[in-house]
């Protein structure tokens, strides 16, 4: 699965903003010229011409760089300002207020449900205040027209709100299905790749603990896979609590990878030893059974030349030694020195 596909919301908003900038860039230029030469609204005309330049600039920027949240917020703010200002300066007969009906859809597409609601409510209040203060209310002199316009805006707003809420929840569920192990709730291999390649910015103090439960097959053979699955769930929970800050991924049947940053090698090794000890000293109460299990851990520190595969492979070599030399141990190798064992059963 393509990792980029997990950022569908950001990709959608980037595409919407990019092509909207191109469209509004030319439209604003045309309206700017029209307001300067025909409508005699120089202030609005110059603002629209400036907005056109900004739209083209943003379009070019988005073709070269990823979307930044501030770009969406600024675009929504500028369009709202222009529509409100045009409504204030122009006669209601010009129908500039009609642009308000398109803005809730744009808000929800660009900035999401929470900010979309705030912006839509603010726009509606501002337009009502401005139009109510006009000396001439034509064509709003009929109650039916005002009611229909208000209901139309609220309907578009409600549809946008419901659609974005449903789309956001569906996207979140889909991401969870793609990134989480369905049994333990820990991250899976794809999640590990996404975290390492996309989310993690600073890897300078990153360590990985590769952990394998000792003789786990005996639990499945003696008590059944149902009990074994519940043990895995309990172990995953224990690892998340024991690690504290960091991420837990299930990368095999009874194998977990733990990523976290530490200020020193000693701190990392102490954390690995703490996890090994906690697993060893915990009696898991599963269906009336008291089950004890131990774990072997291989520790590796990130190097600037490491790929994810190479990084995990370093820890895997240490894990192999921990299991080979008696299990229930922590092994590591940070420098060109002999393998270091810090704990034995």
C-alpha positions, 0 to 999 in steps of 0.5 A: 500500500502506498504510504502517501494514500494515507494522507488523502485529506491533505492531498484533497485539500491541496488539490482543492486549494491549488485549482481554486487559486487558479480559478479565482486568480483569473476571476478576481482579475476580471472582477477587479478590472470591471469594478475599476472601469465600470462599477466605479469601485476602485477600492474593491477593484484594487483589492481584487487585483491584489488577491488575483496576484496572491492566488497565482502565487499560491498556485505556483507554490502548491505545484512545488511544495506541500500544503501548509495549513496556514495557506488554507486559512489565509485563503478562506480569510481573504475570500471572506473579506472580499465577499463581505467588503463587496457586499458592504460597498455595492448595492444589494441589486448587484447580487454580490452576496450570492457568493456567500452561498459557495463559501461554506462548501469551500470552508469545509473542504479547506479547513475541516469541520470545526473551522468550517462551522466557525467561518460559516457562522461568522460569514452569515452573521456579518452578511445579515448585519451589513444587508440590514444596515443598507438604506435600500433593501431592494430586492429584500423587500419581500419576506419570501425572498429573504426566507428562501435565501436564508434557508438556502444558505443554512441548507448548504451549510448543513450539507457541508457540515454533515458531509465533511463530518462523515468523510472525516470519520470514514477517512479516520476509520480507513486509516485505522484499518490500514495502520493498526493491528486488529488484534492488539491495537498496536501499529502494524508494519505499514504504520511503522513505515509511515511513522519512520518515513513521514511523521518522524522528523528528528531521528538523531536520538532514536532507538528501536527495541525489537522484542520477542516473547519467549516460548510463546508457541507453548502457550498456544499449544497448551491453552489454545490460540484464544488464550494466546491472543489475549496474552498478546493484547495484554502484552501490547498494553503493558508495552505501551504503558512501560515505554511511556513516550514512543510507539509500539508496533506489532511486526510479527506473531509475537514480535514487537518493535518499540521506537523511542528517543533517549538522551543517552545509550544508558537511558535507552538500555535502562528502559529496555531492561525495565520493560524486560523486567516488567514482562517477566514479573507480570502474571497475566490473568487470562480466563482464570489462568495465571500466565507468566512469560518472558521476553528477549530484546535486541536494542539498536541506535539509529545511524544517519546512514540507516534505512528503516530496514537496516535499522530494524535489522541491527536490532534483529541481530541483537535479538537473535543473540539474546535468544541464542544465549538463554532468552529473557535478556537484553542485547545491544551493540552501539559501537565497534565493540563486543555485543553487550548483555545487560540482563540475564534471567 
